[in-house]
Every structure is written in C-alpha cells, then in structure tokens.
Amino acid sequence: QVQLVESGGGLVQPGGSLRLSCAAAGFSFGTLAIAWHRQAPGKEREWVASMPATGRTTFYADSVKGRFTISRDNAKNMVYLQMNNLKPEDTAVYYCYCSVAGGRWGQGTQVTVSS
C-alpha cells in the first residue's frame, strides 16, 4: 500500500525552527518528484517547495525562499522540510506530496507559529 506519513509539526515561537519529515511506505522515493504544500485555516492549499524527479535542483515559493529547505535521503527513504526563522503566517497544516501512482498526499502535520 502506497502511503506518505508526515511528522515533526508542533508549536514554535516566531523566529524558531522545525524540521518536518515525510516517510514513504510501500514504495521508494528514489527518483520521484517530491513537494511540500501547506493549508492555512480558511485558505486554499498552496505549494511551498519541490524537488524534481532527477537532479538536486530545488524550488521554493517566494514566501519561504531563504528560510525553508527541502531535501531527500534516499538511503532512509525520507523527505524533509527544514523551516527556519518561522513567522506567524507560516502557521498551517503541512502536507508531503509525491508523484508516485499518479500522485499521493500525506495526512498532514500541524505547524503553529505563535508567541
């Protein structure tokens, strides 16, 4: 069964950091395209960062560029989103996405940035 499971969310103060993790079950991230999206209350889901199937190029939304880093560890079959200098507007449910089997989403992990 193909499945993505996110973890690492939580409550953090403005300026703090979190690292989100996404584990694959039933398949290998290998050379698949990966991405992180987020959905804030009352808003549509938006793209945050992505890494294509091949190469190490990464892409970021302007709102997170310079603060967030997407990465993958194929040996551990994991995808990460390192988030630094977090702001209250980063508060959202964060979802991992992979292009496997026509596209799969994880269940999401809540990130709350508040003092």
N, C-alpha and C positions, 0 to 999 in steps of 0.2 A: 504494500500500500504506500503510495507516494504521499509524503507529509512533510510540512515545514513546521518547526516549533521554535518560537522566539522566547527569549528570556533576557533578563538584565534591566528591565524597566524599574522605575521607582520614583521616589520624591527626592528632589535635589534643589539646593538653593541656586539662585541666579549666579552665574559665573562658575558653577561647578561642572563636573564631568560625569558621564556614564558611558559604559560600553554595552551595546546590545549585541546579543548573539542569536544566530539562527542555525539550528541543526537540521540536517536532512535525514529523513527516514525513508527507506525503500528505494533510494537512488543515490547517485553521487553527483555533487555539484560539478565536478570535473571541468568541462569546457562549456557549461551552460551559462547563459546570461543571468545576472542576478541584480536585484534592486531593493531599495528600501523606499517605502511610501509612508505617509502619516495622515491621520484624520483628526482634526481638532473638533471639539463639540460645535455642532451647528454648521460645520463646513464640509465641503467635499474632500474626498481623499486626494492628496497631492503627492506628486513624485518628489523624492528627496535626493536620492543618489543612485547611481547604477554603474555596473561594470559589465562590459560586453562578454560574449562567449569566449573570445580569444584575445590575447594580449593583456596588458596590465593597465590600459587607459581607464580612467575613472571620470565620471561626470557628476556634477552637483547643481542643485538648484541655487540660484543667486542668494537666497535667504540663508543658506548654510555653508556656502563656499568659504573656505579658510577656517572653518570651525569643526566640520564633520569629515570623517574619513571612512570610506567603505573599503573592506578588504576581504579576502577569502583565504582559507587554509585548506587546501585540497587534501593534505595528509590527515587532517582531523575531520574533514567533510563539514566544515563550518564556514559561515559568513558572519562578518562583524560590521558594526557601525559604531565607531568611536566618536563621541559627541563631547566637545569641549566648549567652554565659555557659553554654557547654556543660558537661554533667555526665557522669560515667561511665555513668549509667543511660540516657543518650541513645544509647549505642552500639547500632547496629542497621544493617540494610540498609534504605535509604530508597527508597520507590517513588513515582513520579508516577502519577497516575490522571486520566483524562479521560472524560467521558461520551459521547464520540464513538462511533458504531457500536455502541451497546449497552454500551459500557464497555471501556476499554483500559488496560493497565498497561505501564509501562516495565520494563526488565530489572533495575533496582535499582542503587544505588550504596552502597558500604560507608562508614559513618561509625564511627570508633573514637575514643573519648574516654578517654585514659589518660595518666598521667604516667610 
